[in-house]
């Protein structure tokens, strides 16, 4: 356990940051799941709309360095590719 006041404060800050990061990562996964669900239903218009909304979420989280920018780019690319392949 932290012994100094400074170490106790850092522990509190680290926990708050961890909770915030976990929440943002969860939001990212939820956004991706929404797009995938729209793709599986077969509605291209809904998938495109959902993709547009989730891109903003993905970019915001990558900008805050919660996830790596390449992961965000790769995720967006794969989702866009899946939408494009829809009939």
N, CA, C and O atoms as a DFTB+ gen file, in Angstrom:
348 C
 N C O
     1  1       0.841      -1.189       0.000
     2  2       0.000       0.000       0.000
     3  2       0.880       1.244       0.000
     4  3       2.020       1.213       0.462
     5  1       0.342       2.323      -0.517
     6  2       1.074       3.580      -0.606
     7  2       1.322       4.150       0.794
     8  3       0.422       4.178       1.633
     9  1       2.531       4.594       1.024
    10  2       2.897       5.113       2.342
    11  2       2.861       6.632       2.412
    12  3       2.442       7.189       3.426
    13  1       3.285       7.302       1.368
    14  2       3.319       8.767       1.410
    15  2       2.030       9.348       0.844
    16  3       1.273       8.678       0.143
    17  1       1.809      10.604       1.170
    18  2       0.616      11.297       0.663
    19  2       0.655      11.353      -0.856
    20  3      -0.371      11.199      -1.518
    21  1       1.836      11.572      -1.401
    22  2       1.996      11.650      -2.857
    23  2       1.637      10.312      -3.507
    24  3       0.965      10.281      -4.538
    25  1       2.084       9.211      -2.904
    26  2       1.799       7.890      -3.453
    27  2       0.310       7.556      -3.350
    28  3      -0.248       6.919      -4.243
    29  1      -0.335       7.991      -2.254
    30  2      -1.782       7.758      -2.106
    31  2      -2.551       8.524      -3.181
    32  3      -3.499       8.005      -3.769
    33  1      -2.129       9.766      -3.428
    34  2      -2.790      10.578      -4.450
    35  2      -2.602       9.950      -5.834
    36  3      -3.550       9.888      -6.618
    37  1      -1.389       9.485      -6.138
    38  2      -1.137       8.846      -7.436
    39  2      -1.988       7.594      -7.601
    40  3      -2.469       7.303      -8.696
    41  1      -2.173       6.852      -6.509
    42  2      -3.004       5.647      -6.561
    43  2      -4.449       6.009      -6.873
    44  3      -5.111       5.335      -7.662
    45  1      -4.937       7.088      -6.242
    46  2      -6.307       7.558      -6.522
    47  2      -6.433       7.990      -7.980
    48  3      -7.403       7.641      -8.653
    49  1      -5.454       8.746      -8.465
    50  2      -5.491       9.234      -9.841
    51  2      -5.415       8.080     -10.836
    52  3      -6.105       8.079     -11.855
    53  1      -4.574       7.104     -10.530
    54  2      -4.430       5.956     -11.429
    55  2      -5.732       5.175     -11.517
    56  3      -6.107       4.716     -12.596
    57  1      -6.423       5.020     -10.399
    58  2      -7.696       4.295     -10.398
    59  2      -8.759       5.043     -11.197
    60  3      -9.527       4.439     -11.946
    61  1      -8.796       6.369     -11.028
    62  2      -9.765       7.180     -11.782
    63  2      -9.486       7.080     -13.282
    64  3     -10.413       6.964     -14.083
    65  1      -8.216       7.126     -13.653
    66  2      -7.836       7.015     -15.064
    67  2      -8.198       5.645     -15.619
    68  3      -8.698       5.529     -16.738
    69  1      -7.937       4.603     -14.820
    70  2      -8.247       3.240     -15.254
    71  2      -9.743       3.079     -15.512
    72  3     -10.140       2.459     -16.499
    73  1     -10.566       3.629     -14.636
    74  2     -12.015       3.535     -14.808
    75  2     -12.470       4.288     -16.059
    76  3     -13.316       3.802     -16.809
    77  1     -11.907       5.468     -16.274
    78  2     -12.262       6.265     -17.449
    79  2     -11.861       5.543     -18.728
    80  3     -12.634       5.487     -19.684
    81  1     -10.644       4.987     -18.744
    82  2     -10.172       4.264     -19.918
    83  2     -11.026       3.034     -20.194
    84  3     -11.334       2.739     -21.349
    85  1     -11.411       2.313     -19.142
    86  2     -12.249       1.121     -19.311
    87  2     -13.596       1.498     -19.909
    88  3     -14.124       0.789     -20.766
    89  1     -14.146       2.608     -19.459
    90  2     -15.430       3.080     -19.970
    91  2     -15.335       3.437     -21.455
    92  3     -16.227       3.111     -22.238
    93  1     -14.257       4.102     -21.831
    94  2     -14.079       4.496     -23.230
    95  2     -13.846       3.281     -24.124
    96  3     -14.361       3.231     -25.241
    97  1     -13.077       2.304     -23.649
    98  2     -12.856       1.087     -24.432
    99  2     -14.168       0.337     -24.621
   100  3     -14.416      -0.242     -25.679
   101  1     -14.998       0.353     -23.593
   102  2     -16.303      -0.294     -23.682
   103  2     -17.168       0.410     -24.726
   104  3     -17.874      -0.244     -25.494
   105  1     -17.113       1.723     -24.752
   106  2     -17.875       2.498     -25.740
   107  2     -17.395       2.165     -27.154
   108  3     -18.198       2.085     -28.084
   109  1     -16.095       1.974     -27.311
   110  2     -15.533       1.601     -28.610
   111  2     -16.079       0.243     -29.051
   112  3     -16.531       0.090     -30.186
   113  1     -16.035      -0.736     -28.155
   114  2     -16.521      -2.074     -28.500
   115  2     -18.014      -2.054     -28.814
   116  3     -18.468      -2.763     -29.713
   117  1     -18.773      -1.253     -28.087
   118  2     -20.211      -1.140     -28.333
   119  2     -20.474      -0.537     -29.711
   120  3     -21.357      -0.999     -30.434
   121  1     -19.719       0.482     -30.071
   122  2     -19.886       1.121     -31.383
   123  2     -19.604       0.126     -32.505
   124  3     -20.329       0.086     -33.500
   125  1     -18.555      -0.675     -32.347
   126  2     -18.203      -1.672     -33.365
   127  2     -19.301      -2.734     -33.460
   128  3     -19.670      -3.158     -34.555
   129  1     -19.818      -3.160     -32.306
   130  2     -20.874      -4.173     -32.295
   131  2     -22.137      -3.667     -32.991
   132  3     -22.812      -4.429     -33.683
   133  1     -22.454      -2.389     -32.811
   134  2     -23.639      -1.822     -33.463
   135  2     -23.511      -1.889     -34.983
   136  3     -24.469      -2.226     -35.679
   137  1     -22.330      -1.567     -35.487
   138  2     -22.111      -1.619     -36.931
   139  2     -22.195      -3.057     -37.418
   140  3     -22.830      -3.329     -38.437
   141  1     -21.561      -3.981     -36.701
   142  2     -21.589      -5.389     -37.099
   143  2     -23.016      -5.933     -37.096
   144  3     -23.392      -6.726     -37.959
   145  1     -23.803      -5.496     -36.118
   146  2     -25.196      -5.943     -36.062
   147  2     -25.980      -5.417     -37.260
   148  3     -26.783      -6.140     -37.849
   149  1     -25.743      -4.154     -37.617
   150  2     -26.414      -3.573     -38.785
   151  2     -25.998      -4.292     -40.058
   152  3     -26.807      -4.449     -40.973
   153  1     -24.752      -4.729     -40.129
   154  2     -24.265      -5.456     -41.310
   155  2     -24.950      -6.818     -41.401
   156  3     -25.356      -7.236     -42.485
   157  1     -25.080      -7.510     -40.268
   158  2     -25.693      -8.848     -40.287
   159  2     -27.176      -8.799     -40.612
   160  3     -27.723      -9.766     -41.143
   161  1     -27.841      -7.681     -40.302
   162  2     -29.260      -7.576     -40.653
   163  2     -29.446      -7.403     -42.159
   164  3     -30.514      -7.696     -42.696
   165  1     -28.399      -6.927     -42.835
   166  2     -28.469      -6.804     -44.289
   167  2     -28.943      -5.452     -44.783
   168  3     -29.102      -5.259     -45.989
   169  1     -29.172      -4.515     -43.881
   170  2     -29.628      -3.189     -44.278
   171  2     -28.414      -2.275     -44.488
   172  3     -27.801      -1.805     -43.530
   173  1     -28.087      -2.039     -45.747
   174  2     -26.884      -1.270     -46.067
   175  2     -26.989       0.184     -45.619
   176  3     -26.006       0.764     -45.158
   177  1     -28.174       0.773     -45.750
   178  2     -28.361       2.170     -45.351
   179  2     -28.166       2.331     -43.842
   180  3     -27.515       3.272     -43.388
   181  1     -28.735       1.405     -43.075
   182  2     -28.586       1.465     -41.609
   183  2     -27.138       1.232     -41.208
   184  3     -26.632       1.874     -40.287
   185  1     -26.476       0.319     -41.894
   186  2     -25.071       0.027     -41.597
   187  2     -24.197       1.241     -41.886
   188  3     -23.277       1.546     -41.127
   189  1     -24.483       1.923     -42.973
   190  2     -23.712       3.113     -43.337
   191  2     -23.914       4.221     -42.313
   192  3     -22.958       4.883     -41.909
   193  1     -25.154       4.419     -41.895
   194  2     -25.449       5.430     -40.879
   195  2     -24.754       5.101     -39.568
   196  3     -24.153       5.972     -38.941
   197  1     -24.837       3.852     -39.160
   198  2     -24.209       3.406     -37.919
   199  2     -22.691       3.547     -38.007
   200  3     -22.035       3.905     -37.028
   201  1     -22.139       3.263     -39.185
   202  2     -20.695       3.378     -39.393
   203  2     -20.241       4.820     -39.217
   204  3     -19.208       5.082     -38.601
   205  1     -21.005       5.739     -39.752
   206  2     -20.661       7.152     -39.644
   207  2     -20.606       7.588     -38.186
   208  3     -19.703       8.319     -37.779
   209  1     -21.586       7.130     -37.401
   210  2     -21.627       7.496     -35.979
   211  2     -20.488       6.844     -35.202
   212  3     -19.887       7.469     -34.328
   213  1     -20.195       5.590     -35.526
   214  2     -19.154       4.884     -34.783
   215  2     -17.759       5.380     -35.152
   216  3     -16.846       5.296     -34.331
   217  1     -17.575       5.892     -36.361
   218  2     -16.277       6.440     -36.755
   219  2     -15.881       7.593     -35.844
   220  3     -14.715       7.727     -35.471
   221  1     -16.844       8.415     -35.491
   222  2     -16.560       9.541     -34.602
   223  2     -16.097       9.039     -33.237
   224  3     -15.160       9.581     -32.650
   225  1     -16.760       8.003     -32.741
   226  2     -16.392       7.426     -31.439
   227  2     -14.992       6.821     -31.508
   228  3     -14.164       7.048     -30.626
   229  1     -14.738       6.053     -32.555
   230  2     -13.442       5.384     -32.713
   231  2     -12.322       6.419     -32.805
   232  3     -11.289       6.275     -32.151
   233  1     -12.520       7.455     -33.607
   234  2     -11.494       8.488     -33.767
   235  2     -11.236       9.228     -32.456
   236  3     -10.088       9.514     -32.116
   237  1     -12.292       9.534     -31.730
   238  2     -12.157      10.263     -30.469
   239  2     -11.331       9.453     -29.464
   240  3     -10.467       9.993     -28.772
   241  1     -11.613       8.156     -29.398
   242  2     -10.909       7.305     -28.441
   243  2      -9.451       7.116     -28.856
   244  3      -8.572       7.049     -27.997
   245  1      -9.184       7.029     -30.150
   246  2      -7.806       6.900     -30.621
   247  2      -7.032       8.202     -30.383
   248  3      -5.842       8.180     -30.067
   249  1      -7.715       9.318     -30.537
   250  2      -7.077      10.609     -30.331
   251  2      -6.628      10.784     -28.884
   252  3      -5.605      11.413     -28.613
   253  1      -7.404      10.221     -27.958
   254  2      -7.053      10.284     -26.537
   255  2      -6.034       9.223     -26.145
   256  3      -5.654       9.113     -24.979
   257  1      -5.591       8.440     -27.135
   258  2      -4.589       7.394     -26.955
   259  2      -5.032       6.304     -25.984
   260  3      -4.215       5.717     -25.275
   261  1      -6.339       6.044     -25.962
   262  2      -6.866       4.925     -25.186
   263  2      -6.562       3.631     -25.937
   264  3      -6.215       2.614     -25.336
   265  1      -6.699       3.691     -27.266
   266  2      -6.270       2.597     -28.134
   267  2      -5.317       3.197     -29.166
   268  3      -5.338       4.403     -29.412
   269  1      -4.491       2.357     -29.760
   270  2      -3.511       2.832     -30.742
   271  2      -4.228       3.296     -32.004
   272  3      -5.265       2.746     -32.376
   273  1      -3.676       4.299     -32.652
   274  2      -4.291       4.852     -33.859
   275  2      -4.395       3.811     -34.966
   276  3      -5.333       3.843     -35.763
   277  1      -3.428       2.879     -35.022
   278  2      -3.488       1.843     -36.050
   279  2      -4.636       0.875     -35.801
   280  3      -5.263       0.403     -36.750
   281  1      -4.919       0.575     -34.540
   282  2      -6.054      -0.289     -34.211
   283  2      -7.357       0.378     -34.658
   284  3      -8.238      -0.268     -35.225
   285  1      -7.460       1.678     -34.393
   286  2      -8.660       2.411     -34.795
   287  2      -8.805       2.413     -36.316
   288  3      -9.895       2.185     -36.840
   289  1      -7.723       2.666     -37.006
   290  2      -7.739       2.704     -38.461
   291  2      -8.104       1.340     -39.039
   292  3      -8.911       1.240     -39.963
   293  1      -7.502       0.301     -38.485
   294  2      -7.764      -1.062     -38.953
   295  2      -9.227      -1.445     -38.728
   296  3      -9.850      -2.061     -39.592
   297  1      -9.764      -1.085     -37.581
   298  2     -11.157      -1.395     -37.261
   299  2     -12.100      -0.698     -38.233
   300  3     -13.020      -1.317     -38.768
   301  1     -11.866       0.594     -38.458
   302  2     -12.712       1.348     -39.395
   303  2     -12.618       0.773     -40.799
   304  3     -13.622       0.669     -41.505
   305  1     -11.416       0.402     -41.199
   306  2     -11.203      -0.149     -42.537
   307  2     -11.967      -1.456     -42.724
   308  3     -12.617      -1.662     -43.749
   309  1     -11.884      -2.326     -41.742
   310  2     -12.558      -3.622     -41.846
   311  2     -14.073      -3.471     -41.858
   312  3     -14.766      -4.188     -42.579
   313  1     -14.586      -2.543     -41.064
   314  2     -16.029      -2.312     -41.053
   315  2     -16.485      -1.729     -42.398
   316  3     -17.506      -2.144     -42.948
   317  1     -15.726      -0.775     -42.914
   318  2     -16.076      -0.156     -44.207
   319  2     -16.026      -1.207     -45.315
   320  3     -16.875      -1.216     -46.206
   321  1     -15.043      -2.079     -45.257
   322  2     -14.913      -3.138     -46.248
   323  2     -16.110      -4.082     -46.191
   324  3     -16.616      -4.511     -47.228
   325  1     -16.560      -4.401     -44.989
   326  2     -17.707      -5.296     -44.820
   327  2     -18.987      -4.638     -45.357
   328  3     -19.832      -5.306     -45.953
   329  1     -19.118      -3.340     -45.142
   330  2     -20.305      -2.619     -45.652
   331  2     -20.264      -2.570     -47.183
   332  3     -21.278      -2.766     -47.852
   333  1     -19.088      -2.309     -47.710
   334  2     -18.940      -2.227     -49.165
   335  2     -19.258      -3.556     -49.836
   336  3     -19.770      -3.578     -50.955
   337  1     -18.959      -4.662     -49.165
   338  2     -19.201      -5.999     -49.717
   339  2     -20.674      -6.414     -49.650
   340  3     -21.065      -7.430     -50.225
   341  1     -21.483      -5.623     -48.946
   342  2     -22.904      -5.953     -48.836
   343  2     -23.595      -5.817     -50.186
   344  3     -23.227      -4.959     -50.988
   345  1     -24.597      -6.660     -50.440
   346  2     -25.317      -6.564     -51.719
   347  2     -26.195      -5.332     -51.815
   348  3     -26.857      -5.123     -52.831
